[in-house]
Amino acid sequence: MLSIIIPTLNEEKHLPRLLKSIKRQNFNDYEIIVADASSEDKTVEIAKDYGCKVVKGGLPATGRNNGARIAKGELFLFLDADVVLLEKTFGRILKEFNQRKLDIATFCLLPSRDNKISKFLFTFFYNLPILFLGEVLPHAAMGILIRRDLFKQLKGFNEKIKLAEDHDLARRAKRLGKYGILKATKLLVSDRRFKRDGWLKTGFKYLFCEGYMIFIGPVESDIFKYQFNHYEDEQKQEPKIKAKKEKTR
């Protein structure tokens, strides 16, 4: 069985897209676990409507670990809530994962909306670097496929890490098992975090984070001021702010 684990916080807009893409797969031997960090919208209701198991979440590392604790599968697939799967993803990735005898794997990314700038930036500033650096500096963002026994051996995600806990897991895993980037398919992902914070600002933040991890170690301080899902929360607050300003006129 494949255990799909998704950390969420106020994802009523994006979660249905991911769950629909999972239901369309030509593969049925899976369970879906949503680790929710006290959403104030319909995220939990949507998850239950789709037959997901729901557990208490927190920051992404905590949510993923909590989901893994109740997972029954021999393989764990960790996905961000704003991911969408292409057709036949499960069959393709499981075949490649087993043929290459991998223990942990990740994916190249493409923007879910048809935007040439986003596609260019994902390709040249994420996909090509992780392919080039894979053997010496593993990365794993938005989607991670890992064997249950290896995940337990690693004691899961490091919940002390504030940013890039997924890359940290990949680097620790490579010391004990075989790491790879799956070529059979790509993940479609939202570019909302880059649109909200700006491509340049976000790019520099992740570049500095990379340097911090290489020269200092895992990012366990709040130096990068990471917020879980702030890009959606602030958008929801905008109409209220405008309304207050109008009343003062």
C-alpha positions in Angstrom: 0.0 0.0 0.0 1.0 3.6 -0.7 0.4 6.1 2.1 -0.1 9.6 0.8 0.5 12.2 3.5 -0.5 15.9 3.1 0.1 18.7 5.6 -2.6 21.4 5.4 -3.5 24.8 6.7 -6.5 26.6 5.2 -6.2 24.8 1.9 -9.9 24.7 0.8 -9.0 26.2 -2.6 -6.0 23.9 -3.5 -6.7 20.6 -1.6 -9.7 19.5 -3.8 -7.5 19.8 -7.0 -4.9 17.5 -5.5 -7.5 15.0 -4.2 -9.3 14.9 -7.5 -6.0 14.2 -9.3 -5.4 11.4 -6.9 -8.8 9.9 -7.5 -8.2 10.0 -11.3 -5.2 7.7 -11.0 -5.3 4.2 -12.5 -4.1 2.9 -9.1 -6.2 2.1 -6.0 -3.9 0.6 -3.4 -3.4 3.8 -1.4 -4.6 5.7 1.7 -4.7 9.5 2.1 -3.8 11.1 5.4 -4.3 14.8 5.9 -2.4 16.4 8.8 -4.3 19.6 9.5 -2.9 22.5 11.4 -6.2 23.8 12.8 -7.6 25.2 9.6 -10.3 27.8 9.9 -11.9 27.1 6.5 -13.4 23.9 5.0 -10.1 22.0 4.6 -11.0 19.3 7.1 -14.5 18.9 5.8 -13.2 18.5 2.2 -10.6 16.0 3.3 -13.3 13.9 5.1 -15.6 14.1 2.0 -12.9 12.6 -0.1 -12.4 9.7 2.4 -9.1 10.9 3.9 -8.0 10.1 7.4 -7.4 13.4 9.3 -4.8 13.8 12.1 -3.6 16.8 14.0 -0.9 18.8 12.2 1.3 21.8 12.9 4.2 23.0 10.9 4.9 20.8 7.8 7.5 18.6 9.5 5.2 17.9 12.5 2.2 17.2 10.2 4.1 14.8 8.1 5.5 13.0 11.1 2.0 12.7 12.6 0.6 11.4 9.4 3.4 8.8 9.1 2.7 7.5 12.6 -0.7 6.2 11.6 0.2 5.2 8.0 -0.2 1.6 7.0 1.8 1.6 3.7 5.3 0.3 3.0 5.9 3.5 0.9 5.2 7.0 2.0 4.4 9.8 -0.5 4.6 13.2 1.1 2.8 15.9 -1.0 2.2 19.6 -0.5 -1.5 20.6 -0.6 -1.0 22.8 -3.7 0.3 19.9 -5.9 -1.6 18.4 -8.8 -0.7 15.0 -10.3 -0.6 14.2 -13.9 -2.4 11.1 -15.3 -0.9 7.7 -14.5 1.5 9.3 -12.0 1.4 6.4 -9.4 1.9 3.6 -11.9 4.9 5.4 -13.5 6.7 6.5 -10.3 6.3 3.2 -8.6 7.6 1.3 -11.6 10.6 3.6 -11.9 11.2 3.6 -8.1 11.3 -0.2 -7.9 13.3 -0.7 -11.2 16.0 1.7 -10.0 15.9 0.2 -6.5 15.5 3.6 -4.9 14.9 4.2 -1.2 13.9 7.8 -1.4 13.0 9.9 -4.5 11.7 13.3 -5.4 10.5 15.1 -8.5 11.1 17.9 -11.0 8.4 20.6 -10.8 6.3 22.5 -13.3 3.9 25.3 -12.6 0.2 24.2 -12.6 -0.8 27.3 -14.5 0.3 27.8 -18.1 2.8 30.7 -17.5 6.0 30.9 -19.5 7.9 32.9 -16.9 7.0 30.5 -14.1 7.9 27.5 -16.3 11.3 29.1 -17.2 12.1 29.9 -13.6 11.1 26.4 -12.3 13.2 24.8 -15.0 16.4 26.8 -14.7 16.4 27.7 -11.0 15.1 24.4 -9.5 14.9 21.5 -11.9 18.3 21.8 -13.6 20.2 22.5 -10.3 18.7 19.5 -8.5 19.5 17.2 -11.4 23.1 18.5 -11.6 23.6 18.4 -7.8 21.7 15.3 -7.0 24.6 13.0 -6.2 26.4 15.5 -3.9 23.6 17.7 -2.6 20.2 16.1 -2.7 17.0 18.2 -2.7 13.4 17.2 -2.2 10.6 19.8 -2.4 6.8 19.5 -2.8 6.9 15.7 -3.2 8.9 12.9 -1.6 8.6 9.2 -2.0 10.3 7.1 0.7 10.4 3.6 2.0 8.7 3.2 5.4 11.7 1.4 7.0 14.1 4.1 5.9 11.8 6.9 7.2 11.6 5.2 10.6 15.3 4.7 10.6 15.7 8.4 10.1 13.1 9.1 12.8 11.2 11.2 10.3 11.5 14.9 9.6 13.4 17.0 12.0 10.7 19.1 13.7 13.3 21.6 15.1 14.0 22.8 11.5 12.2 26.0 10.5 12.9 25.9 6.8 13.9 23.2 4.3 13.2 20.2 6.5 12.4 18.3 3.3 15.9 18.9 1.9 17.4 17.9 5.2 15.5 14.6 5.1 16.8 13.9 1.6 20.4 14.5 2.6 20.2 12.3 5.7 18.4 9.6 3.7 21.1 9.5 1.1 23.7 8.5 3.7 21.7 5.4 4.4 19.9 4.6 1.2 19.7 5.2 -2.6 18.4 8.6 -3.6 17.0 9.5 -7.0 15.0 12.1 -9.0 12.2 10.4 -10.8 12.1 11.0 -14.5 8.8 9.3 -15.3 6.7 12.4 -14.5 6.8 15.8 -13.0 4.6 17.4 -10.3 2.4 20.4 -11.2 2.7 22.9 -8.4 1.3 26.3 -7.5 3.6 29.4 -7.9 1.6 31.3 -5.3 4.4 31.7 -2.8 6.6 33.3 -5.5 3.8 35.6 -6.7 3.0 36.6 -3.1 6.5 37.3 -1.9 8.2 38.0 -5.3 10.4 35.8 -7.3 13.6 37.7 -6.5 13.0 37.9 -2.8 12.0 34.2 -2.6 14.9 33.2 -4.8 17.4 35.0 -2.5 15.8 33.5 0.6 16.2 30.0 -0.7 19.7 30.7 -1.9 20.8 32.0 1.5 19.0 29.0 3.1 21.0 26.7 0.9 24.3 28.4 2.0 23.2 28.2 5.6 22.6 24.5 5.4 25.9 23.8 3.7 28.2 25.9 5.9 26.3 26.0 9.2 23.7 23.2 9.3 20.0 22.7 9.4 18.0 25.9 9.8 16.7 25.5 13.4 16.5 29.3 14.2 13.8 31.6 12.8 16.3 33.6 10.8 14.2 33.3 7.6 10.9 34.0 9.4 9.1 31.1 7.9 5.3 31.2 8.0 3.1 28.3 7.1 0.7 29.3 4.3 0.9 33.1 4.9 0.4 33.8 1.2 -3.2 32.7 1.5 -4.0 34.1 4.9 -2.9 37.6 4.0 -5.0 37.5 0.8 -8.1 36.7 2.8 -7.4 39.6 5.1 -7.2 42.2 2.3 -10.9 42.9 1.9 -11.3 43.5 5.7 -8.4 46.0 5.7 -10.0 47.9 2.8 -13.4 47.9 4.5 -11.9 49.5 7.6 -10.2 52.2 5.5 -13.5 53.1 3.8 -15.3 53.5 7.1 -12.7 56.1 8.2 -13.3 58.4 5.3 
